[in-house]
Amino acid sequence: MHLAIVGAGMAGLSAARELLQRRPDLSITIYEKSRGFGGRVATRRRNGFVFDHGAQVIKAPDANIERLLHAELSTEELRRIEKPVYVLHADNTIAEGDPALNAEPSWFYASGLNRLGKLLAAGLDVRLGVRIASLRREEGTARWMLFDLNGAHVGTADAVLLTPPAPQTAEILATSDFDPGLRDALVRELIHVPYRRCLTLTLAYDRPIERPFYALVNVDRQHPMAWLALEHTKGTERCPSGHSLLIAQLAGHFSVQQWDAPADELAAAVVEIVSIVLGEDLSRPLWYDRQGWRYALPDGIARASVLNTMQTGLFFAGDYIAGLGRIHLAIKSGWEVADAIEAWLTR
Ligand SMILES: Cc1cc2nc3c(=O)[nH]c(=O)nc-3n(C[C@H](O)[C@H](O)[C@H](O)COP(=O)(O)OP(=O)(O)OC[C@H]3O[C@@H](n4cnc5c(N)ncnc54)[C@H](O)[C@@H]3O)c2cc1C
């Protein structure tokens, strides 16, 4: 039996890992459009600086995630955020955050949060740089053929697990050739999951910027900035000594507004916002980096009961099945779909 997985993010990698632990006889190929593992859990390197420009930290609110991080995967580089998160209000005032939330440990990896993807991907067959564009039933069988953007046939499998964000998964299905009634029902379930966009602007400085908090979060969603992290507080591996790194994640409405703005105009606007918030002139960064996340966080949910019907050999996983963009929820959705795929294999 051969399973194809589209996407080497948290959901795809954890589903593959879980299935291979239970069914070592299963053959799995993962197709990933980008050049690395982890999807939105992403790290960039630049001029001796290392920064997590997607997800910032992982929480382990239950025993299974705790076991994964602290017992199953290497803990060599696993570190805890030591400083609290404070709250940023719409009027730029800052207040101490919720003590209960701050008491929950937040974790990261010293060399970058994308180490989590690398650890999960160890031993898996991942074909990087392959973007799956459509699927089709193999003639005369119930198997699935996978095609890339050029229409090239890249693989055939008994079952396919799709893990891109819901609208991207809907796009793949919409151009696929199989039972139109079923296809349209699946697309309908996926296409309406709204996602928040997020522009991430990283700013590097050649001087220390210290505060009593690791990050600021805007909870009333009225501020143009949803999150501001002092990335250098993650440790000495993150930037040269005496330097600082700020990560500004812009709010959904502001990101949409600024999506097509030239990078230098965006940087100037963000520097002004950050200077006001931190009460310090930050107008001369060493450099800045812009990243646009079109599908940053799901603001809605798709029903696993509608998607993972067990009829077709098509399966679905990702944070949108939980309805909330969190690493641990994407991992759990990978584990849950592994249950469904295992049941399908033994049907
Ligand atoms: C800016 C930002 C900050 C965040 N902060 C946090 C945080 O601090 N803590 C937290 O817990 N969560 C955070 N999140 C949310 C978290 O990153 C996601 O919920 C989680 O990583 C989603 O995992 P996934 O596997 O569902 O999807 P993804 O990570 O999107 O994985 C899907 C994979 O599929 C690949 N793919 C897409 N289309 C195709 C195709 N056609 N063919 C092949 N491959 C394809 C993609 O490249 C990607 O690797 C943040 C997200 C963003 C964007």
The ligand as an SDF file (V2000), in Angstrom:
LIG
                    3D

 53 58  0  0  0  0  0  0  0  0999 V2000
    3.1150   34.4700   10.9690 C   0  0  0  0  0  0  0  0  0  0  0  0
    2.6110   33.2580   11.7090 C   0  0  0  0  0  0  0  0  0  0  0  0
    2.8080   33.1580   13.0840 C   0  0  0  0  0  0  0  0  0  0  0  0
    2.3710   32.0330   13.7780 C   0  0  0  0  0  0  0  0  0  0  0  0
    2.6660   31.9140   15.1140 N   0  0  0  0  0  0  0  0  0  0  0  0
    2.3870   30.7640   15.7380 C   0  0  0  0  0  0  0  0  0  0  0  0
    2.8910   30.5270   17.0530 C   0  0  0  0  0  0  0  0  0  0  0  0
    3.6460   31.3260   17.6120 O   0  0  0  0  0  0  0  0  0  0  0  0
    2.5380   29.3580   17.6760 N   0  0  0  0  0  0  0  0  0  0  0  0
    1.7540   28.4170   17.0520 C   0  0  0  0  0  0  0  0  0  0  0  0
    1.4560   27.3890   17.6790 O   0  0  0  0  0  0  0  0  0  0  0  0
    1.3060   28.5980   15.7870 N   0  0  0  0  0  0  0  0  0  0  0  0
    1.6190   29.7350   15.1100 C   0  0  0  0  0  0  0  0  0  0  0  0
    1.2260   29.9030   13.8090 N   0  0  0  0  0  0  0  0  0  0  0  0
    0.3550   28.8910   13.1930 C   0  0  0  0  0  0  0  0  0  0  0  0
    1.1110   27.6130   12.7820 C   0  0  0  0  0  0  0  0  0  0  0  0
    2.2950   27.9410   12.1080 O   0  0  0  0  0  0  0  0  0  0  0  0
    0.2160   26.7930   11.8620 C   0  0  0  0  0  0  0  0  0  0  0  0
   -1.0510   26.6050   12.4880 O   0  0  0  0  0  0  0  0  0  0  0  0
    0.7830   25.4110   11.5410 C   0  0  0  0  0  0  0  0  0  0  0  0
    2.1540   25.4730   11.2460 O   0  0  0  0  0  0  0  0  0  0  0  0
   -0.0190   24.8400   10.3630 C   0  0  0  0  0  0  0  0  0  0  0  0
    0.5240   23.5980    9.9550 O   0  0  0  0  0  0  0  0  0  0  0  0
   -0.1430   22.8060    8.7420 P   0  0  0  0  0  0  0  0  0  0  0  0
    0.6320   21.5730    8.5560 O   0  0  0  0  0  0  0  0  0  0  0  0
   -1.6200   22.7170    8.9740 O   0  0  0  0  0  0  0  0  0  0  0  0
    0.0080   23.7770    7.4590 O   0  0  0  0  0  0  0  0  0  0  0  0
    1.2920   24.3630    6.7290 P   0  0  0  0  0  0  0  0  0  0  0  0
    2.3540   24.7120    7.6810 O   0  0  0  0  0  0  0  0  0  0  0  0
    0.7800   25.4700    5.8590 O   0  0  0  0  0  0  0  0  0  0  0  0
    1.8030   23.1500    5.8320 O   0  0  0  0  0  0  0  0  0  0  0  0
    1.2970   22.8920    4.5530 C   0  0  0  0  0  0  0  0  0  0  0  0
    2.4720   22.5190    3.6470 C   0  0  0  0  0  0  0  0  0  0  0  0
    1.9650   22.2180    2.3560 O   0  0  0  0  0  0  0  0  0  0  0  0
    2.8230   22.7550    1.3810 C   0  0  0  0  0  0  0  0  0  0  0  0
    2.0360   22.9100    0.1570 N   0  0  0  0  0  0  0  0  0  0  0  0
    1.0250   23.7840   -0.0890 C   0  0  0  0  0  0  0  0  0  0  0  0
    0.5230   23.5720   -1.3130 N   0  0  0  0  0  0  0  0  0  0  0  0
    1.2160   22.5480   -1.8490 C   0  0  0  0  0  0  0  0  0  0  0  0
    1.1510   21.8680   -3.1040 C   0  0  0  0  0  0  0  0  0  0  0  0
    0.2580   22.2170   -4.0370 N   0  0  0  0  0  0  0  0  0  0  0  0
    2.0290   20.8500   -3.3450 N   0  0  0  0  0  0  0  0  0  0  0  0
    2.9600   20.4850   -2.4040 C   0  0  0  0  0  0  0  0  0  0  0  0
    3.0560   21.1080   -1.1960 N   0  0  0  0  0  0  0  0  0  0  0  0
    2.1870   22.1160   -0.9270 C   0  0  0  0  0  0  0  0  0  0  0  0
    3.2770   24.0710    1.9900 C   0  0  0  0  0  0  0  0  0  0  0  0
    4.4660   24.5550    1.3890 O   0  0  0  0  0  0  0  0  0  0  0  0
    3.4620   23.6610    3.4480 C   0  0  0  0  0  0  0  0  0  0  0  0
    4.7810   23.1840    3.6920 O   0  0  0  0  0  0  0  0  0  0  0  0
    1.6770   31.0020   13.0860 C   0  0  0  0  0  0  0  0  0  0  0  0
    1.4920   31.1060   11.7000 C   0  0  0  0  0  0  0  0  0  0  0  0
    1.9640   32.2130   11.0180 C   0  0  0  0  0  0  0  0  0  0  0  0
    1.8050   32.2800    9.5240 C   0  0  0  0  0  0  0  0  0  0  0  0
  1  2  1  0
  2  3  1  0
  2 52  2  0
  3  4  2  0
  4  5  1  0
  4 50  1  0
  5  6  2  0
  6  7  1  0
  6 13  1  0
  7  8  2  0
  7  9  1  0
  9 10  1  0
 10 11  2  0
 10 12  1  0
 12 13  2  0
 13 14  1  0
 14 15  1  0
 14 50  1  0
 15 16  1  0
 16 17  1  0
 16 18  1  0
 18 19  1  0
 18 20  1  0
 20 21  1  0
 20 22  1  0
 22 23  1  0
 23 24  1  0
 24 25  2  0
 24 26  1  0
 24 27  1  0
 27 28  1  0
 28 29  2  0
 28 30  1  0
 28 31  1  0
 31 32  1  0
 32 33  1  0
 33 34  1  0
 33 48  1  0
 34 35  1  0
 35 36  1  0
 35 46  1  0
 36 37  1  0
 36 45  1  0
 37 38  2  0
 38 39  1  0
 39 40  1  0
 39 45  2  0
 40 41  1  0
 40 42  2  0
 42 43  1  0
 43 44  2  0
 44 45  1  0
 46 47  1  0
 46 48  1  0
 48 49  1  0
 50 51  2  0
 51 52  1  0
 52 53  1  0
M  END
$$$$
